[in-house]
Every structure is written in C-alpha cells, then in structure tokens.
Amino acid sequence: MAIVSLEDVRTAQELLDDVVIRTPLLYNRALSEMIGGPVYLKCENLQRTGSFKIRGAYLRIARLSDAERARGVVAASAGNHAQGVALAASMLGAGATVFMPEGAPLPKVAATRGYGAEVRFPGGDVESCLTAAEEFAAETGAVFIHPFDHSDVVTGQATIGLEILDQLPGVRTITGAVGGGGLMAGVAAAVSAHRAETGGADVKIVGVQAKRAAAFPPSLAAGAPVRVEVRPTMADGIAVGRPGDLTLGLFDDLVDAVVTVTEESISQALLLCLERAKQVVEPAGAAGVAALLEHSYAVEPPVVVVLSGGNIDPLLLSKLLRHGLSGAGRYLGVRCRLKDRPGALVTLLGELADQGVNVLDVMHERVAARLPVDEAEVLMHLETRGVEHSNDVIAHLRAHGYTVTTA
C-alpha cells in the first residue's frame, strides 16, 4: 500500500524546513544497559507546539488551495493535533476551529487558543469531537484536518523517519506511540521507501498502544478497523477507539508489530525520561519507552524511541511522578498501628529515622470504631530508596511489634 513515496517525503521535508525543528537524537545509557544495546531518543517533545503533530498539520493545510484556506479549517483533538492545526493555520492565514474533549488538559487548551484557534467542547472523548468536527465542516464549508487518516498528514509525520535514518543510519528498530496510527504509519512508510531506493538493511517498526485504548491489535487481526471501548488512560493523546482506514492499511503492510503497555509501565517510563534523560514527556509520548520496559524482546538494537510529545499538565505530572515513585519503591504509603500512649508516635518516627526514611506526611487517628480503645493508627507517606529499602522498612517495623499494611 505505497501511498507515500520517498519523493513525497523529501518534498515534504523541503516545505517544512523553515517550519519545524530537526529534533535531536539523544543516546540514553540507562535504557541501553536495560536492553543490552544502544537506545536513542528522538525528542519530538522538543518540537514546536510540543509534539510531532505540527509536521502533518502544516503540510496538510499548506497544500490546500487559497479558496479552501479562506473557508477555514476545523480539527478534533485531545490536544497535540489541536495545537499543530492552530499554529499551522495561523502561519498560513487560515481561521481554525478545534473541537476538544471536555476535561482536556488545560495547558493544551490554553496553547490552542493562544495560537489563535476557536476551541469548542462537544463531549467527553475524541470520538465525539471527530463527529462534531465533521458536522461543522459539512455545515460551514471549513476543511476538516483529520488527525491521522489523510495522506498529507501521514507524509508530514514521515519526515521523522527520514530524519532518524539520517541521524542514525545503523538503526535496527524504531518504536513509538500509536493512537490513530499517523505517526508510526508515516515513519514506516519513509523507512520502507528509503530501503527500497537505497537497498539498506531492514528496520523493524514497532507501534505501541496503551492497553486501555488498543484498537490496532484486533483491527489487524480482523483485517479491517475495529472500534474498541476506550477505558480511562493517562495517555490521553493516544486514546483513540478506532484506527484509520488509511493508517491500518499501512500498518498491515509496513509495521512489524504492535504491542500494548500498562498504565504502570507508562508511569515508570515517564519517570525514567525525566530522571535519566532529562526530558519532560507526556504519558502518550513515553509509550515507546514503556514498550522497552515491558517488551524488550520485541526490539533489536540500535533502537530509536520516538518521544512523541511533551505537553503535560503540571498537576498531572505531579500525580504521575508520585505514582511512578511508588511503583519504583521510592514512595511508600503505610498504615501503622501503635499503642495510644504518650511518646508512641515519637518512637515510631525515631524507628523510621534510624532506617534512613524521610517522612513526607503523617495522619494520626486516635478515635475510630475499627480501633481498640488503647490503639491508634498512623497513615504515613514515606520517601525510600527503592523496593528493597521499602521492604526492609516494613520488615523492621513488624519486627518491632507494629502492625503495618501498605496504603
């Protein structure tokens, strides 16, 4: 299904040359040691608008006629495509209306408006936004800019693939997030076309979906797009319930595997990106790293992971960091029973200090129906040095007569 030629992608690169950033490819030692071979991060989180989406959005709008741009454009997005369309439209002199889900991250909404788009909220998910955007296009004549299922959008995203091949000619696996499939379909198309022209070595393409929003595996098995129920996921940027017809066909032809990752792995991946790569990445953007944590068997190094976006709400980042630290054994919540007598709490805190634990907060409850009259209960959040240290702390408290449960 060769709808994207190497010439198409090179032409797109030329058009985008003064629009997008040639994002860096950074070696990551922690991930390299983890999988036993070189791993590099393609930092599209540093791209204009904070994600790769500006590539496809700009190319699509730039190829409209003057008359079409005069009618304006309309899009539907959880945030990153919204920002890409809004900025591209403003640069190209077109009005933009964007439909976003209710509850979309506030920084993404603010940025979309900041680029000049009108934002509307028709419902709670991307599917309702897509429907509303298509209806708006039919009513007003505005051109609908699909987030993934259009050849221009796919070709724009394909420029990432050519950049990777130029930056790391010896790459053997490229992996990245999959929602509707435009990013990895484009990367796969560029890599395939380049290999066909140059006779280069095969490059394995691995797409990654959140387990709670994984429409590609059943769709590939069925040979046609299958709509799945999207359950709540922190990776809102890839929470898409149905692949595109175009992107599914490209996946079927060009993508080697699609794996799914858990919320826990996404959280751990986000924390790893922040701590070990110094990259602020949104949950969807960290999906490729999560795949290495869960499915290292599926890749052959050297590996390039596309960090697809970095637009994360600071409040969500705070919650995810605590979740990630908890999963890494460095943030421990415990309930501890102790005698209700003077000095008991001080003694408990002394035991924790002796174990090298930092107490973040304490809730001391002395009167509750579930407690014996001579006992109290303390809910504590503790900062520890890892899983082994957390286990040692719990064992130490129990050995000293405390009843301890994790919270």
JOVEN-V230226 format. One record per residue. N is the residue number from 1. PHI is phi in whole degrees, -180 to 180 (999 if undefined). Layout:
N/PHI + N/PHI
This chain:
1/999 + 2/-86 + 3/-94 + 4/-123 + 5/-93 + 6/-63 + 7/-63 + 8/-58 + 9/-70 + 10/-66 + 11/-64 + 12/-63 + 13/-58 + 14/-63 + 15/-65 + 16/-88 + 17/-55 + 18/-96 + 19/-107 + 20/-105 + 21/-93 + 22/-78 + 23/-69 + 24/-72 + 25/-114 + 26/-110 + 27/-69 + 28/-123 + 29/-69 + 30/-61 + 31/-70 + 32/-62 + 33/-66 + 34/-65 + 35/-103 + 36/79 + 37/-175 + 38/-62 + 39/-128 + 40/-123 + 41/-110 + 42/-90 + 43/-89 + 44/-72 + 45/-65 + 46/-95 + 47/-70 + 48/-57 + 49/70 + 50/82 + 51/-161 + 52/-69 + 53/-62 + 54/-60 + 55/-61 + 56/-70 + 57/-65 + 58/-65 + 59/-60 + 60/-62 + 61/-72 + 62/-63 + 63/-89 + 64/-73 + 65/-75 + 66/-59 + 67/-66 + 68/-66 + 69/-64 + 70/-65 + 71/-79 + 72/89 + 73/-125 + 74/-138 + 75/-145 + 76/-132 + 77/-168 + 78/-79 + 79/159 + 80/-74 + 81/-64 + 82/-57 + 83/-68 + 84/-62 + 85/-66 + 86/-61 + 87/-69 + 88/-60 + 89/-62 + 90/-66 + 91/-69 + 92/-103 + 93/76 + 94/-114 + 95/-73 + 96/-134 + 97/-119 + 98/-126 + 99/-98 + 100/-125 + 101/-67 + 102/-61 + 103/88 + 104/-59 + 105/-53 + 106/-59 + 107/-61 + 108/-70 + 109/-65 + 110/-63 + 111/-66 + 112/-61 + 113/-65 + 114/-63 + 115/-83 + 116/105 + 117/-86 + 118/-86 + 119/-110 + 120/-127 + 121/-124 + 122/-87 + 123/-177 + 124/-94 + 125/-142 + 126/-66 + 127/-61 + 128/-66 + 129/-69 + 130/-60 + 131/-61 + 132/-64 + 133/-66 + 134/-66 + 135/-66 + 136/-63 + 137/-62 + 138/-66 + 139/-78 + 140/-109 + 141/88 + 142/-63 + 143/-87 + 144/-78 + 145/-102 + 146/-67 + 147/-68 + 148/-152 + 149/-97 + 150/-148 + 151/-62 + 152/-67 + 153/-65 + 154/-62 + 155/-65 + 156/-61 + 157/-69 + 158/-63 + 159/-62 + 160/-63 + 161/-60 + 162/-67 + 163/-61 + 164/-62 + 165/-63 + 166/-73 + 167/-78 + 168/-141 + 169/-58 + 170/-90 + 171/-57 + 172/-117 + 173/-142 + 174/-123 + 175/-133 + 176/-172 + 177/-71 + 178/-132 + 179/-111 + 180/-86 + 181/106 + 182/-64 + 183/-62 + 184/-76 + 185/-65 + 186/-66 + 187/-59 + 188/-63 + 189/-65 + 190/-65 + 191/-64 + 192/-64 + 193/-65 + 194/-66 + 195/-64 + 196/-63 + 197/-82 + 198/-101 + 199/71 + 200/-72 + 201/-69 + 202/-64 + 203/-123 + 204/-80 + 205/-111 + 206/-123 + 207/-90 + 208/-131 + 209/-120 + 210/-66 + 211/-57 + 212/-83 + 213/-147 + 214/-113 + 215/-89 + 216/-70 + 217/-55 + 218/-69 + 219/-69 + 220/-65 + 221/-67 + 222/-84 + 223/78 + 224/-159 + 225/-59 + 226/-119 + 227/-85 + 228/-119 + 229/-74 + 230/-92 + 231/-89 + 232/-55 + 233/-140 + 234/-66 + 235/-86 + 236/-62 + 237/-68 + 238/-121 + 239/-85 + 240/-117 + 241/-86 + 242/-150 + 243/-68 + 244/-77 + 245/-63 + 246/-66 + 247/-67 + 248/-63 + 249/-61 + 250/-67 + 251/-61 + 252/-60 + 253/-85 + 254/-121 + 255/-95 + 256/-78 + 257/-159 + 258/-126 + 259/-113 + 260/-116 + 261/-130 + 262/-83 + 263/-61 + 264/-63 + 265/-67 + 266/-63 + 267/-62 + 268/-64 + 269/-66 + 270/-62 + 271/-65 + 272/-63 + 273/-60 + 274/-71 + 275/-79 + 276/-102 + 277/-122 + 278/57 + 279/-118 + 280/-84 + 281/-131 + 282/-77 + 283/-55 + 284/-62 + 285/-65 + 286/-91 + 287/-60 + 288/-64 + 289/-68 + 290/-58 + 291/-64 + 292/-67 + 293/-68 + 294/-98 + 295/-133 + 296/-61 + 297/-64 + 298/-85 + 299/-121 + 300/-121 + 301/-76 + 302/-66 + 303/-113 + 304/-114 + 305/-105 + 306/-84 + 307/-83 + 308/-76 + 309/-164 + 310/-130 + 311/-89 + 312/-118 + 313/-65 + 314/-55 + 315/-66 + 316/-65 + 317/-59 + 318/-60 + 319/-65 + 320/-68 + 321/-65 + 322/-65 + 323/-64 + 324/-65 + 325/-64 + 326/-64 + 327/-64 + 328/-85 + 329/77 + 330/-106 + 331/-136 + 332/-124 + 333/-103 + 334/-136 + 335/-109 + 336/-131 + 337/-86 + 338/-149 + 339/-67 + 340/-87 + 341/-148 + 342/-56 + 343/88 + 344/-65 + 345/-68 + 346/-61 + 347/-63 + 348/-61 + 349/-64 + 350/-66 + 351/-61 + 352/-67 + 353/-61 + 354/-62 + 355/-89 + 356/76 + 357/-98 + 358/-98 + 359/-87 + 360/-84 + 361/-158 + 362/-137 + 363/-121 + 364/-105 + 365/-115 + 366/-112 + 367/-128 + 368/-158 + 369/-60 + 370/-79 + 371/-98 + 372/-60 + 373/-64 + 374/-101 + 375/-125 + 376/-127 + 377/-132 + 378/-120 + 379/-100 + 380/-129 + 381/-113 + 382/-120 + 383/-100 + 384/-122 + 385/-101 + 386/145 + 387/-60 + 388/-63 + 389/-64 + 390/-59 + 391/-63 + 392/-65 + 393/-64 + 394/-63 + 395/-63 + 396/-63 + 397/-63 + 398/-65 + 399/-66 + 400/-100 + 401/92 + 402/-89 + 403/-90 + 404/-125 + 405/-131 + 406/-79 + 407/-115
